[in-house]
């Protein structure tokens, strides 16, 4: 039967029950082998037989269930945004268009991610809609092109600042000499001339400041207000009022030199441009996590086609190609080793510094490094399907998504500018008619100052820069947050529920104990046992054989072999009958166990599987096999306890084995003998106690529980990292990443709150001071610029975040 796989984006789901309904509906369709709906990312993945059903039928079925399939997702780069109000305006415009399921504008990244139905709306329509708002938009191309655009923007902003600073410095000089403590400074009379000041300030106002006029015009034309409106209003009032005073002086209506405000207008614009320059440079640094990940990719690959070895660009490698990787080179694609042996450094994926030995049949991960052997690898995943590309995609989605706390900031910024304009006008009227009746100068200064200091550009940067920096740093530490909301919510979890196998334990049985009866030698017993188990396909038999071989003991050829279901095995090794199995096996042969019965019980109480050994009808000893606890599990669980988290283990194993593992690693509570279908119910029971629950599992067998939990964490290494199954993927194969994710989440949200303080309360607190006339306009400009810069640089501190308790 031919199998095909398709992923569909679905909108309209409001809870996990919706996802379950769609999943059940699709699963019952003829020709569908499997349907998995991920509520968190609103996506369903369907494996089906194209001869029996079609994608169109899936869409019709989903439509009948009351939901909608979105056909396309695309990211566009946007230029011209100056504050959060601009981002909100674009987002609202796109979201209201027919066929657009969602639109998320990231002010810090200067892009918008749109999910839409191409049957109802075209890319051209969306581009035109944004153009009409006054912004430049284009489909996002390569990361390299985006980086080049950023570099050009930095150069452009640098040029504007230098030009503006050169013209503003003489004006700043005139202002500085007004103070008594600086009166000793020499001031050329030329600089005090109103027309000279006009000549210096005009290019700054109308050439450098043209961007603010354009932005203000576009905003007002679309019946909204943004940062540009405040800057344009404040500096224009200061500039033209200064012309009025200068003209009065020229006409002889004033005695002495007038008190002009050309320097206030010019310096405000210069400082805002400087703040923008700092923003552009710093925003480039917040995206370094993506650039680092992209830098791990190989640029080319050496492949064998038609018997010839050739070097091609990485984009030209196809699934099924044989890739040749020499010692010291990066493995270019995900694949399976077909020839050769080597040690491979997989630290970029697993965080494990010790190279992993690889042989034919083993998986190879793209971007890992081949250390010492020549490898031939059959490519199984290329391009966007490789593990590294999936990681990059998850980090991009996290950096582009919105945390709930950002949505609050967005709402505030949407009404902030109009409110500030009203406050500024009211302040002007109070000064002009009540505090200083008829004194236009006294009334204009607080008006200008309020308009300038209240600019909300920092408000738009407060959350996304922290989310970008925090999720990027998390990715470097092997923690992949799938969205900003998960980065925010992880800090609130109270209980961590851990799957046992592969999560707390290694997931592979190992030979742990060997006890030998008097009269037998350990090496002889192990040689016989290993030889006897060599023909068995049971996982426990494989663990025994592997353990014996690791001790350097040679195995013998078998003369006879018989598997006895429910009892064990019987074989003949070098003419001796060897029995390996349960108590029932030895009792059936009338072989006395003696003291080994009690020893066997002790081992079983420790969670181990013990097997008795008899050679030629005599008890020879016993061996024990167990799925051993990971070396890091106990220390990681202690870190969780230190964070105030309750830790529960949920497993299908028997209660005795589960309790033994739980005691070994200090688990608070053990829930055992739970089948996979019941795990989700157990999570709901814990949630009914009023607790926020994180479920940690392998992301595949535990998918229902991961979906039900408040936060689902898939822990695992290698290429199958179950990104689609969880809110967070823990790339490193140990539980330290659980504590890491909580730590990073807490630090990021704390950073966001600090940023919101800098961006909002800091400026808002200055408004009353400005209204009282106690703040000069140029000081307001400096404070506003400092607010934006402080927000970005505070967010960048997350890139140096250390993980407590694991020495990083």
N, C-alpha and C positions, 0 to 999 in steps of 0.2 A: 504494500500500500504506500503510495507516494505521500510524503508529508511536507507541509508548508507551514510557515510561521508568519503571523502578521501582528503588528501592534497598532491599537486604535486609541486615540485620545478621546475621553468621554467627559462631557460636562453635565451638570445637573445633579450629581451625587451629593447628598447632604450628610451621609453617615456611612458607617461600615455595613449597615443593613442593606443600603442601596447597592453597594459593591457585591454583597453576597447574592442579591436577587439577580443581578446581571450575570454573575458567574454561573449560577444555577441554570439560568435561562439559556445561556450559550452552550453550556456543557451538555444539555439535553438534545442539542441539534445534531442531526445526522451528519456523520463525517468528522465531528469534532473530537479529537483525542484529549485535549486539555484546554482549559480556559482559566487564566489567572487574572483577577482584577485587583489592581493596587489603588486603594482609595486615596492614599496620600498624594500620589502624583496623577491621579485621575486617568490611569492608563490600564488597558487590558491587553494581555498577550495571549493569542489563540494559536494552538497547533491543530491543523486540520488536514483533511484529504480534499484537495482541490477538485477531484473528480466527483465528489459528492455534495459539496457546498461551495459558496463563494463569499467574498468580502462584502458584496452588496447585500447578501442575505443576512450577514451579521449586523450590518448597519440598520436594516429594516427591523430586525429583532430588537435591537437596542432602542430604536425609535418607538416600537410598540410598548416597550417596558416603561416609556416616559422619559428617556434620556437622549442625549444628542452626541453624535460622533463628530469630533473636530478633525479635519483632514490634515491641517498643516500647522507647524509652529515655525516662526522665523524671528530672528533678532535683527534689529535695525540700529545703526549708529545715528545719533542725533547731535547736532551742534546748534548753538544759539541759546541753550538754557542758561539762565543766570541764578535761579534759586528754586526752592521746592515748589513755589507756586507755578512755575513753568512746567515742571514735571507733572504736577496734578492736572494742569490744563490739557496736556497732551494725552495723559492716561484717560481722562474722562471722555475726550473727543473720540479716541479709538474704541473705547469700551462700549460706547453708544452706537457704533456702526453695526448694521445688520451683518451677521455672519462672523463677528468677532466674539469669541468666547471669553477671552481675558486679555488684558494688556497691562504689563508691569514695567513702569519706567524707573530706571535706576539713575538717579541724578549724579551719583559719584562716578559710575561707569560710563555715563552719557550714552545709554542705549535703552531700547525698549524691546521686550520679548512679547510677541503677539501670538496667541493661539486662535486660529480662524478656520472657517470652512471655505475652501477655495471655490466652491460652487456658488457661494453667495457674495463673496467680496474678493477683489483682486488686490495684489500688492500695489498696483498703480493707484487704486482708490485710496488706500491707506496713506501712501506717500503724498498724494494731492491734499488730503485732509490735514496732514501735519504742516505741509507747505503753506496752506491758507492761514494757519495759526501764526506763521512767521518764523518757522524753524526749518533747518536743513536736515533732511533725513535720507538715508540710503541703506540698502540691505548690507548687513555686515559681511565682509569678505574675510580675508585671512587675518590672523593675529598679527602677522608681520606688517601688513598694511595699516592696521589700526595703530600699531606702535609707531609707525612712520608719521601718521597723522598727528599723534600726540606730540612727537618731537617737533613737527612743524608748528604746532600750536604754542609750544614752549618758546620757540625762537620768535614767533610773532609777538607773544606777550612780553618777552624780554625787550624786543625793539621798541614797543610802545612805552614800556616803563622807562627805558633810558631816555627816550625823546621827551617824555612828560617830566621826568626828574630834572633834566637840564634846564627846562623852562621854569620849573617850579622853585628851584633852589634860590634864585634872586628874590622871589616873592616870600619864601620862607625866611630869608635873611631880613627883609623889612619887618616881618612880624616879630622875629626874635629880638630886634633892637628896640621894640616898644617897651620892654620890661626894664625896670630900674636897675636890676642887677646886671643887665647886659648893655647898659647905655654907653659903656666905654668902647664898644665895638664900632668900627668905622662904617658909615653908611653913605654911599654916594648919593647925592641929591637926585641923580638921574633915576634911581630906582624908586624914589618917592613920587615921581611924576605919575598922575593917574593914567595918562595915555601910554606911558611905557609899561605900566602894569597891565593895562588892557592888551597891549601888543603881546606880552608874555603869556597872559592867561587865555586869550582867545584860541590859539591853536590847541591848547590842552582841553579847553571846553568843547570845541566843535570838531576837532580831528580825533584826538584820543577818546574824547567822551561821546563820539558819534554812536558808538555801540550801545550806550545807555539810552540815547534818544530813539534809536531804531527799536530797541527792545521795549521801551515804554510805549511807543506808537502801536506796535503790534499787540501789546497787552491790552491797551485801552480800546483798540479797534475790536478786540474780541471780548470786550466787556469784562476784563479782569485786571488785576494789578499785581505787579511783582517788584523785585528789588530795583529794576531799572526805573520804574516809576518814581520811587523814593529818591534815588540818586539824581535823576534828571530834574525832578522838582526842586530838591534842595540846592543843588549847584546852580541851576538856572536862576532861581530867586536871588542867590548871593551874587551871581555875575551881573545880572541886569540892574539890581539895586545899586551895585558899585558904579555902573555906568551912569545911573541917575545922579548919584552923589558927585561923581567926577564932573558931570555936565553943570551941576549947580555951582561947583567950585570955579569952573571955567567961566561961567557967566558972572562970577563975582558975588554970588549969593552966600558964600561961606568965608569966614575969616580963618586963615591958616589951612594946613593940609587936611583934607577930609579923612575920616576913618573908613577905609575901603575894605571890601571882602573878596577881592580878586584872589588873594592868597588862599582864603578858605576854600573857594571853589576848586582851584587848581590842585591844592594839596589833597583835598578829599578824593578827587579823581585819581591822582597819582597813587595814593595809598590803596584805593580800591583795586587799581590795576596791579599793584605790588601784591596785594592779597590774592588776586586771581592767579598771578604767576606762581606764588607759593602753592596754591591749591592744585594747579595743573601738574606741577612737579611732584607734589606729595601724592596725588591720586595715581600717578604713574607707579609710584612705589607700592601702593596698596594692591596693585595687580601683579606684583612680583611672584606670588605663589603660582599663578598660572604660567608665567614665563619660565619659572624654574622647572615645572612639570613638563612643559613643552620642550625645554632644553634637554630633557632626558632621552628624547626620541632619537633614534638613529636617523641619519639623513639619507643613507643609501644602504643597499643590501647586495650581497654576492649570491647569485642564484644559479642553478643548473637547469638549463632548458635545452632539449634535444641533444643531450650529451655534452653540451658546451657550458663552461662556467663564464658568467658575465656579471658585470656590476651595473645595477639599475637604481634609479631613484626609488625611495621607499614607497612612493605612491603607486609604483608600477608592479609591486609584488602582488601576486594573486594567490587565493586559497588553493592549496595543493602544490605550490612551488616548493622545491627543495632549496633551502637557504643554507649556505656554507658560512660558518662562524669560526673565525680563527681565534687563538688565545689572545686575550686582552681586548677583544672587540665586544661591542654591545650586540645583544641579540635583537634583531630589528623587528620581529613580529612574534605574536603568540603562536605556539606550535607544539609538535611532538617530536622528540629526538628519534631519528631513524637510524643514525649511525654515529659512533664515537662515545667517549666517556670524558667527563670533565667535572670540575667544581665550578659552580655558578654563584656569583654574589647576587643575592636577591634582597639585599637590605632596603632597596628603594620601595619594595612592596611590603616585606614582612618586618622590617626593622631589625632583623637578626643579622649580626655582623659576621657570623661564621658561614663561609660558603657551603652550599649544599651540593653533595655528590649527585651527579646525573648520569644516567645510562639509557640505552635504547628503550623506548616506550614511555619514558618520563616526560612530564609536561615542561615546556620552556615558556618563560614570560618575557614579552617584549620589553626592552630597555634595561634588562638585567645584564650583568657582565660575565662573559665567559672567561674564566681565570687561566686555565692551563692546558686544555685539550682541544683538538679539532672536532667540531660538531656539525653534523648534517641534520637539519631540522625541517620537518614538513610543516609548512604554514597552515594553520587552522583558522586563525583570526587575523585580519589585516585592517588597516585604516581605522575607522571609528569604532570597530568591534573589539579592538585590543583592550586589555585590562587598563593600560595607561590612558587610553582615550576615554574610557568610561570614567576613570578617576577625574580627568580634566573636565569632563562634562558635568559630573556631580558638583565639583568645586565651582564651576561657572554658574550652575543653577542656584547654588547656595548664595553666591555673591550677588546674583541678580534678583533673588527673591526678597520679599519683605517680611520683617518680623512684625508682630502685632503692635509693638511699641512704636514702630515707624508709622503705622497707619494713623496712630493718634497724632504724631507730629505733623503728618501730611494734612490732617483736618485742621489743625491749629494754623499752619502756614497759609491755608486757603483763605482764612478770614483775617489773618494778622495784618496784612498790608492795608486793606481798607480801614481797619480799625485805627491803625497808626496815622493814616491820613486825616481821619476825623479828629483824633487827639491833637495832631499838629495844628489843624485849622482852629480848633477850639482854643488851644493855647495862644495862638496869634490874636484871636478876638479878645480874650481876657486881658492880654498885655496891652493891646491897642486901645481898648475902651475903658479898662478898669485900673490896671496897675500903673501903666504909663500912658495916659490918654493922649492920643495924637502923635505919639513917638513911634514912627514907623520902624526906625532902626532897632529899638528895644524889642519890638514885637517880632521882627523878622529873625533875629538871632536864635531864639528858642525854637521857632518854626523850622528853620534850616537844620538845627542840631537834632531835633526829634526825627525828622525825615531821614537823616543820614544814619544816626546810630541804631535805628530800629530795623535796618535792612535784614531780611530773614535768610540771606544766602547761607549762613552757617547752619540754619535749621535743616536745610535740605541735605547737608553733608553729615549731620550728626550721627544718624543711624547707619546708612549704607557704608560709610568708610569703616566703621567698627565691624560691621558684618563681614566686609571684604577682608579686612586684616585678620579678624578672628577666625573665620572659616579657612582662610589661606594658611595661617599658622597651624590650625588643626590638621589640615591635609598634610603638612610637612611632618606632623607627629603621627600620621597614620589614622586619623579620625576624619571620616567624610560625613559632614552634615549635609543632608539633601536639600535643606531649605532654611531660610532665616528663622522661620517659626520654630523649627526643631532646635536650632542653636539657642533660641530664647527659652524654650520650654524645658530643656534638659536640666537646667539648674533647679527646677521645682520638684523633681522626682524625690520621693521619700522612700520607696521600696524598689530594690533591684531583684528581679527574679532570674535565676540562672538555670539554663539547661545544663545537664551534667556532662554527657558524652560529647567530647570535642570542644567543650567550653571550659568547665572546671578541670576536666581530665583531658588527656592527649587524644582520646578517641581511638586508640590502637592498643590492643592487649599486649602485655610484655611478660616475659618470664621473670617472676619476682623472687620465688623461694625454691630452694632445693634441699630436701632432707633425705639422708641416706641411712638405711638400716645397718646395724652391726654386721660385719662380714662382707660388705660391699664397698667399692670405691666410687666416689662421686663421678669421676671421669668415665668409668665403665658404664655406670647407670645412665648418665646423660647421653652417651654414645648410643646405647640401646634404645632409649626413649626417643631421641631425635631421629634415629633410623626408622623406628616403628611409625612415628607420626608423619614421616616425609610423604607418604602416599595419601594422607588425609587432606581434604579440602576445607576442613573446619577452621575458622579464624583462630581458635585457641591452639590448634595443632600448628598453624603457621607461626604463632608467637613462640611456641616451644622450640621448633626447628631453628628459627632465627636466633633465639637466645642461646641455643647450644652452639651454633656456628660462630656467634660473636665471642664465645669462650675459646675458640680455636680448636674445638673437638671435631674430629673427622667422623663422618657418617658411613655406615656400612650398607651393603646391598641387602635387600630383603629376599628371603626364601619363600615367604608366604605373608598374605595380609588379608584381614577381615575386619570390616566395620560392624559393630554390634549396636544398633540404634538404641539409645536410652541407657546404654551401659558403658561404651568406650570402644577400644580396638583390641584386636589380638593379631600378633604377627610373629614371624620366626626370623631371628637375626643371628647369623653365624651358628645356626643349629639350635639356638635357645629360644624357648617360647617366651614372648614378652607380652604382658597384659598392662594396659594403661586405661584407667577409667574410674568409675564410681565405686562406692562401697558395695553396691548391688553386684558389680562385676566380680569382686573378690569373694563375696559370700557365695555366689553361684558356683565358684570353683573351690569352695571350702578352704579358703586361705585366711588365716587369722591376721587381724590388723593390729592387735595389741595396743600399745601406747599411741600408735599413729592415728587412731580414731579420734582421740582427744586433740592431737595436734592439728588434724584436718579441720575439726570444729573451730579451733582458735583462728585458723587462717580464714575460714568462711565468715567468721564474725567481723573480720577486718575488711570484708568486701571482696575477698579474693576467691577465685575458682580453683579448688585443689583437686588433684588427680593422683590416685594411688598407683604404685608400680609394683608389678610382681614379675620375677624372672625365674623360669623353671619351677613354678608353683611355690616360690618363696617370696615373702614381702621384701622388696628391695628399697622402698622409700616412697617419697611423694614429691610432686612438683606443683607449684601454684602459679597461676597466671592472673593478671589483673590489668584493668585499664587504669594506668597510673595517673596520679594528679600532676598537672603541669607544675614545673618548678616555681613559677611566678604566682600561682593561684592564691596561696595563703597570704603573701605580702600584699597582693592586689586587693583581697577582701578586707584586710586590715585598713587599707587606705579608704575603702568605701565606708567602713565603720567610723574612721576618723572624720569623714565628711558628714556623719550623722545619718547614714543610710542603713535601713534594715535590709539584710541579704537573705533571700530564700532560694533553695534549690528545688527545681521541679523536674522530675525524671520518671521514666517508665520502668526503671530498675526496681528490684524488690527492696522492701523497707530496710532490711538488714544491711545490704550493700550500700544503699543510699545513706543510711545513718553513719556508717563507717567513713565514707568519703566526707560527709558533712562535718563530723567531729574533727577530722584531720585538718580541715581548712577553716574551722571556726564559723561555719554557716549558722545563722540564727534559727532557721526553721527549715525542715526537710519535708517535702510533699512527694511521696513515691508512688510507684505502681499506677501511674497516670498514662493512659494511651494518648497519642498525639491529638486526637479529636477532642479530648477532654481538657487539654492544656489551656485553651482559650477560656473555658468555663472557670478554671481555677484562677485565671487572671481577673476575670470579672468578680469573683468572690472577694479577692483582695481589694479590688477597687471599691466594692460595696462597703468596705470598712472606712472609706473616705480617704484613701491613699492614692497618690500619684505613682503609677507603676511603670518601670522600665523593664522590658523583657529582653534578655540576652540569649540568643541562640545561633544556630548555624545558618539561619535565613532561608532554609528550604523545608526541612522537616517541621520546623516550628513556625511556619508562615501564619497559620491562624492566630496563634498567640501573639506573634509580633504585630499583627494588624490590630488586635484588640487593645493591646497595651497603649498607655499614653505616649510612650516612646519605645519604638522597636529598634533594637541594636543587633545587627548581624555581625558575628565575629567569625573571622576565618582568614585564610591566606590563600595565595594562588590565584589562578585566573577566574575561577568561579566564586566570586565574592558576594554574590546575592545582593547586588546593589538595589535591584527592583523590590526586594522583599522587606526593606526596613527603612526607618527614618534616618538612621545613622549606620554607616558601615565602618567596622573597626578592622582596619587592614592588618594590624599586627595580631599574631595568634595568641595573645594573652589578655587576661582580665584587667591589666593595668589601664588599658584603653578606656574602660568603663569609667574609672575615676578620672582619667584624663579628660573625657568628654564633659563630665560634670564641672570639672575645674575650669576648662576653657569656656564653657557656657556662662559660668558665674562671673568670670573675669570680663568677658565680652559685654554682658549686660551691665555690669558695673561701669565699664568704659562708655557705653551708650548713654547711661544716665549722667555721667560726667559731661559728656558732649552736649547733651540737651541743656544742661545747666549753663555751659559756656555759650550755647547758641541762643537760648531763649531767656532764661532768668537774668543772665548777665546784661543783655541788651535792655530787657524790659525794666530792670531795676534802674537803669540809667535814664529812662524816659522822664521820671519825675524830676531828677536832677537837671536834665536839659530843660524841662518845662519851667523850672524856677530861674532859668537864665544863668546857672552856675557852671555851664559847660560850653567851651568854645567849639564852633563847628569843626575846625580842623582836628581837635581832640576827639570829637565824635567819629570822624572818618578813621582816625588811627584805631580807636576802640573797636569799630565795626570790622575793620580789616583784621585786627588781632583776634577777634572772636572766631572768624573763619579759619585762620591759620592755626589757632590753638586747638580747634576741633580736629583738624586733619592730623596734626602732629601728636595729639593725645591718642588718636586711633592707631597711629603707627607704632605706639609702644607695645601693642599686642603682638607685633611681629617678633618681639624679643621675649615673649612670654616663656617662663620656665615652668616645667611640670613638677610640682612638689611630690616628693616621695619616691621618684624614680631617677633622680639625678640628672634631669635634662633641663 
